[in-house]
Amino acid sequence: MASSSPSRPFAHTVKQLKFVLPGSVTVWLFRPLTHIWLLLDEDGWTRLSAGLSLATGVLTLILFVYLMLLPWFRGYQPNYRQWRDSGELSLVVPVLTGSIVFGYFLLVFTLSQFSELGITKSLVASTGLYILSFGLVGLFPVPNRRLE
């Protein structure tokens, strides 16, 4: 068993790199963040849509990091499988899910309607950006703090 411990973090890193590498290539090819930053300089609905896309993406990342650091903040390991029974998780998990879904579709809409990417490239660019983000967040070491 002791020999399998060092390979476990490596296996986790390789698993996360399966998200990071394709996400990085997609983001590099389609540059969704560059398009969003350019759309923030526009007026009206374009700026609003780009700003909301960016805000929901940031909210999603903040909530993910919060859930990862929750054991460290609270001093115990929450039961993520029974998140409905936890007062804190029963609020954070639905908000996180909503921010992922709403943010993703808003990003696709924003890029397809207000940039030159079109619908297909917007779908690919948005998916790549979300995959890259989730892969990078998954590389963070998660504190595992339990009360004994």
C-alpha positions in Angstrom: 0.0 0.0 0.0 2.8 2.4 0.8 4.1 2.1 -2.8 0.7 3.1 -4.3 0.5 6.4 -2.3 3.1 8.3 -4.4 1.5 7.3 -7.6 -2.0 8.5 -6.5 -1.2 12.3 -6.8 0.5 11.6 -10.1 -2.6 9.6 -11.4 -4.8 12.5 -10.3 -2.6 15.0 -12.1 -2.7 13.0 -15.3 -6.5 12.7 -15.0 -6.8 16.5 -14.7 -4.4 17.0 -17.6 -6.9 15.2 -19.8 -9.0 18.3 -19.2 -6.3 21.0 -19.1 -4.5 20.0 -22.4 -7.6 20.0 -24.8 -9.0 23.0 -23.0 -5.8 24.9 -23.4 -5.6 24.1 -27.1 -9.2 25.1 -27.7 -8.7 28.4 -25.8 -5.5 29.1 -27.7 -7.2 28.4 -31.0 -10.5 30.3 -30.5 -9.4 32.9 -27.8 -12.8 33.2 -26.1 -11.5 35.5 -23.3 -10.0 37.9 -25.9 -13.4 38.1 -27.5 -15.1 38.7 -24.2 -12.6 41.5 -23.3 -13.3 43.1 -26.7 -17.0 42.9 -26.2 -16.7 44.6 -22.8 -15.7 47.8 -24.8 -18.9 47.8 -26.7 -22.2 49.4 -25.7 -25.6 48.2 -24.6 -26.6 44.5 -24.6 -23.3 43.4 -25.9 -21.4 44.8 -22.9 -24.1 43.5 -20.5 -24.0 40.0 -21.9 -20.2 39.9 -21.9 -20.0 41.3 -18.4 -22.5 38.7 -17.1 -20.7 35.9 -18.9 -17.4 37.0 -17.2 -19.1 37.4 -13.8 -20.8 34.0 -13.9 -17.5 32.4 -14.8 -15.7 34.1 -11.9 -18.6 33.1 -9.6 -18.3 29.5 -10.7 -14.5 29.4 -10.0 -15.0 31.1 -6.6 -17.7 28.6 -5.6 -15.5 25.7 -6.7 -12.5 26.9 -4.7 -14.8 27.6 -1.7 -16.1 24.0 -1.8 -12.5 22.7 -2.0 -11.4 24.8 1.0 -14.5 24.2 3.1 -12.8 21.5 5.2 -10.1 23.9 6.0 -12.5 26.7 6.9 -14.8 24.5 9.0 -12.4 22.0 10.5 -14.3 18.9 9.3 -14.8 17.1 6.1 -18.3 17.7 4.8 -20.2 14.8 3.3 -20.5 16.0 -0.3 -22.5 12.9 -1.3 -25.3 14.0 1.1 -25.1 17.7 0.2 -28.9 18.2 0.6 -28.7 17.4 4.3 -26.0 20.1 5.0 -27.2 23.6 5.5 -24.2 25.2 3.8 -23.8 22.7 1.0 -27.5 22.7 0.3 -27.1 26.4 -0.7 -23.7 26.4 -2.4 -24.2 23.3 -4.6 -27.4 24.6 -6.3 -25.9 28.0 -6.8 -22.7 26.5 -8.2 -24.8 24.3 -10.6 -26.9 27.2 -11.7 -23.8 29.4 -12.3 -22.2 26.6 -14.4 -25.3 26.1 -16.6 -26.3 29.7 -16.9 -22.7 30.9 -17.4 -21.9 28.4 -20.0 -25.0 29.0 -22.1 -24.6 32.8 -21.7 -21.0 32.6 -22.9 -22.1 30.6 -25.9 -24.9 33.1 -26.7 -22.6 36.1 -26.2 -19.8 34.8 -28.4 -22.2 33.5 -31.1 -24.3 36.7 -31.3 -21.7 39.5 -30.6 -18.4 38.1 -32.0 -17.3 36.8 -35.4 -17.1 33.2 -34.0 -20.5 32.0 -35.0 -22.5 29.3 -33.2 -20.3 26.3 -33.8 -17.0 28.0 -32.9 -18.7 29.6 -29.9 -19.8 26.2 -28.6 -16.3 24.8 -29.0 -14.6 27.9 -27.5 -17.0 28.0 -24.5 -16.6 24.2 -23.9 -12.9 24.5 -24.1 -12.8 27.4 -21.6 -15.0 25.6 -19.1 -13.0 22.4 -19.5 -9.7 24.2 -19.0 -11.1 26.0 -15.9 -12.4 22.8 -14.3 -9.2 21.0 -15.1 -7.1 23.8 -13.5 -9.3 24.0 -10.4 -9.0 20.2 -10.1 -5.2 20.5 -9.9 -5.3 22.5 -6.7 -4.3 20.5 -3.7 -7.4 20.0 -1.5 -6.9 20.2 2.2 -8.2 17.2 4.0 -8.7 18.2 7.6 -10.7 16.0 10.0 -11.5 16.4 13.6 -10.1 13.5 15.6 
